[in-house]
């Protein structure tokens, strides 16, 4: 691996290239924080995909893309004299030191959970008006629900046992079924949301990341469906002309071809 000296040299190289692009490239010269925002989100999702695929070479590449965006924002900030990359680095360094008193001070902690609780309490002491104030409004709903639950659990607002969460989930399913029977679409949507929220909470108690779990299922479904499409082509049939029974034969074949790590 590269030495610290080589790592710093590489980072300096990136900063130099960013300076040159901002001065000389017509596209880079035009960019603003607002114009980069959607591209940054896209790059973050691409990094997430590479992590889920366990493609370390692609993780390296996507980290570079994300790092470029960080450097780009810092460059724009420096042009208005608001902040530069040193300010960005020092800001996160100060935050990390402040939020880890068990490392940089004399605070004692027993385990990871106590670290999380201290983290949330420290944020409130820093002037945050709410434990939930740091949850981005634009997060996808599933990820947002997970972060909300993690944050309130960090200050003690939580169930004590997984069984309690499972019972709550069953209660929400019953309420959903009641509204389905009543045929009230607005209440059905509300109760369906409660069921999803409870499922995400239960996932936390099972130590399952709900986003990863759902994406794993998405990928599994895509793989099986594309197998079905391929088989349909080999018999010169369109899926819409096949019966469900015919499709089910190939679907089950696809399931059997799954690896043991991808259970049905």
C-alpha positions in Angstrom: 0.0 0.0 0.0 1.0 3.6 -0.5 2.8 5.5 2.3 1.3 8.5 4.0 3.7 10.7 1.9 2.4 9.1 -1.3 -1.2 9.5 -0.2 -0.7 13.2 0.4 1.1 13.6 -2.9 -1.8 11.9 -4.7 -4.3 14.2 -3.0 -2.2 17.2 -3.9 -2.2 16.0 -7.5 -6.0 15.9 -7.5 -6.2 19.4 -6.1 -3.9 20.7 -8.8 -5.9 19.0 -11.5 -9.1 20.5 -10.1 -7.5 23.9 -10.2 -6.5 23.4 -13.9 -9.9 22.1 -14.9 -11.8 24.9 -13.2 -9.6 27.4 -15.0 -9.4 25.8 -18.5 -12.3 23.4 -19.1 -15.5 25.0 -20.5 -17.7 22.4 -18.7 -15.9 22.5 -15.4 -15.9 26.3 -15.4 -19.7 26.4 -15.7 -20.5 24.1 -12.8 -22.1 25.3 -9.6 -23.0 23.5 -6.4 -26.6 23.3 -7.6 -25.6 21.8 -11.0 -23.3 19.2 -9.4 -25.9 18.1 -6.8 -27.8 15.6 -8.8 -24.5 14.2 -10.2 -23.2 13.7 -6.7 -26.3 11.8 -5.7 -25.9 9.6 -8.8 -22.2 8.9 -8.0 -23.1 8.0 -4.4 -25.7 5.5 -5.6 -23.1 4.0 -8.0 -20.7 3.6 -5.1 -23.5 1.9 -3.2 -24.1 -0.5 -6.0 -20.4 -1.4 -6.2 -20.3 -2.0 -2.4 -23.3 -4.3 -2.7 -21.7 -6.2 -5.6 -18.5 -6.5 -3.5 -16.6 -5.2 -6.6 -13.6 -3.7 -4.8 -12.1 -2.4 -8.0 -15.3 -0.6 -8.8 -15.5 0.7 -5.2 -12.1 2.2 -5.7 -13.2 3.9 -8.9 -16.5 5.2 -7.5 -14.7 6.5 -4.4 -12.6 8.5 -6.7 -15.7 10.0 -8.4 -17.2 10.9 -5.0 -13.8 12.4 -3.9 -13.7 14.5 -7.0 -17.1 16.0 -6.2 -15.9 16.8 -2.7 -12.9 18.6 -4.1 -15.1 20.3 -6.7 -17.4 21.8 -4.0 -14.5 22.9 -1.9 -13.0 24.6 -5.0 -16.2 26.5 -5.7 -16.4 27.4 -2.0 -12.8 28.8 -2.1 -13.7 31.0 -5.1 -16.3 32.9 -3.0 -14.0 32.9 0.1 -16.5 30.9 2.1 -14.3 27.8 2.6 -11.7 25.6 1.0 -10.6 22.0 1.2 -8.5 22.7 4.4 -11.6 24.1 6.1 -13.6 21.0 5.1 -10.9 18.7 6.5 -10.4 20.6 9.7 -14.2 20.9 10.2 -14.7 17.1 10.1 -11.5 16.6 12.2 -12.9 18.9 15.0 -16.2 17.2 14.9 -14.7 13.7 15.2 -12.6 14.8 18.1 -15.6 16.4 19.8 -17.8 13.4 19.2 -15.3 10.9 20.5 -14.5 12.0 24.0 -13.9 8.3 24.9 -10.8 8.5 22.6 -9.7 12.2 23.0 -10.8 12.8 26.5 -11.4 10.9 29.7 -15.0 9.6 29.1 -15.4 5.9 29.5 -17.8 3.8 27.4 -18.8 0.1 27.7 -19.7 -0.7 24.1 -20.8 0.4 20.6 -24.3 1.3 21.8 -23.1 3.7 24.4 -20.9 5.4 21.8 -24.0 5.9 19.7 -26.0 7.3 22.6 -23.2 9.7 23.5 -23.0 10.8 19.8 -26.6 11.9 19.7 -26.4 13.6 23.1 -23.3 15.5 22.1 -25.1 16.7 18.9 -27.9 18.1 21.1 -25.3 19.9 23.3 -23.8 21.4 20.1 -27.1 23.2 19.5 -29.2 20.8 17.5 -32.8 21.5 18.3 -33.9 17.9 17.7 -32.3 14.4 17.6 -34.0 14.1 14.1 -32.6 17.4 12.9 -29.7 15.7 11.1 -31.9 13.4 9.0 -31.9 14.8 5.4 -35.3 15.7 4.1 -34.4 14.3 0.6 -33.4 10.9 1.8 -35.4 8.0 0.1 -38.3 7.1 2.5 -36.9 3.6 3.4 -33.5 4.9 4.3 -35.0 7.9 6.1 -37.2 5.6 8.2 -34.2 3.5 9.2 -32.2 6.6 10.2 -35.1 8.0 12.2 -35.4 4.8 14.2 -31.6 4.6 14.8 -31.5 8.2 16.0 -34.4 8.0 18.5 -33.1 4.6 19.7 -29.8 6.4 20.4 -31.5 8.5 23.1 -33.4 5.6 24.6 -36.7 5.8 22.7 -36.9 2.2 21.8 -38.4 -1.2 22.4 -36.6 -3.5 24.8 -37.0 -6.9 22.9 -37.4 -8.0 19.3 -40.6 -9.8 20.2 -42.2 -6.5 21.1 -41.4 -5.1 17.7 -42.8 -8.3 16.1 -46.0 -7.9 18.0 -46.3 -4.3 16.9 -45.8 -5.4 13.3 -48.6 -7.9 13.7 -50.8 -5.2 15.2 -50.1 -2.9 12.2 -50.9 -5.7 9.8 -54.2 -6.2 11.5 -55.0 -2.5 11.2 -54.0 -2.6 7.5 -56.3 -5.5 6.9 -59.2 -3.7 8.7 -58.8 -0.7 6.4 -58.6 -3.0 3.3 -61.9 -4.5 4.3 -63.3 -1.0 4.8 -62.1 0.0 1.3 -60.8 3.4 2.5 -57.9 4.1 0.1 -56.4 7.0 2.2 -56.4 4.9 5.4 -55.1 1.9 3.5 -52.1 4.0 2.4 -51.5 5.3 5.9 -51.7 1.8 7.5 -49.4 0.4 4.8 -46.9 3.0 5.7 -47.1 2.0 9.4 -46.5 -1.6 8.4 -43.4 -0.7 6.4 -42.1 1.5 9.2 -42.6 -1.4 11.7 -40.9 -3.8 9.3 -37.9 -1.5 9.0 -37.8 -1.2 12.8 -37.9 -5.0 13.2 -35.0 -5.3 10.7 -32.9 -3.2 13.0 -33.6 -5.6 15.9 -32.6 -8.5 13.6 -29.4 -6.6 12.7 -30.5 -6.5 9.0 -30.0 -3.4 6.9 -33.4 -3.0 5.2 -32.1 -1.1 2.2 -29.5 -3.8 1.6 -32.0 -6.6 2.1 -34.5 -5.1 -0.3 -31.8 -4.4 -2.9 -30.6 -8.0 -2.6 -34.2 -9.1 -3.4 -34.4 -6.7 -6.3 -31.2 -8.1 -7.8 -32.5 -11.6 -7.2 -35.8 -10.9 -8.9 -34.1 -9.2 -11.9 -31.8 -12.2 -12.4 -34.7 -14.6 -12.3 -36.9 -12.6 -14.6 -34.1 -12.1 -17.1 -33.6 -15.9 -17.0 -37.3 -16.2 -17.8 -37.0 -13.7 -20.7 -34.1 -15.7 -22.1 -35.9 -19.0 -22.0 -38.9 -17.4 -23.7 -36.7 -16.3 -26.5 -35.3 -19.8 -27.0 -38.8 -21.1 -27.6 -39.7 -18.1 -29.8 -42.5 -17.0 -27.4 -43.4 -13.6 -26.0 -43.9 -13.5 -22.3 -47.4 -12.0 -22.8 -48.3 -15.1 -24.8 -47.1 -17.5 -22.1 -49.4 -18.8 -19.3 -48.4 -18.3 -15.7 -47.9 -22.0 -15.4 -45.4 -22.0 -18.3 -43.5 -19.0 -16.9 -43.5 -20.7 -13.4 -41.5 -23.6 -14.8 -38.7 -21.4 -15.9 -39.0 -19.2 -12.7 -38.4 -22.4 -10.6 -35.4 -23.3 -12.8 -34.0 -19.8 -12.1 -34.5 -20.3 -8.4 -32.6 -23.6 -8.5 -29.7 -21.9 -10.2 -29.4 -19.4 -7.3 -26.4 -19.8 -5.0 -26.9 -21.0 -1.5 -26.3 -17.4 -0.2 -29.4 -16.2 -2.0 -32.2 -18.2 -0.4 -35.7 -18.1 -1.9 
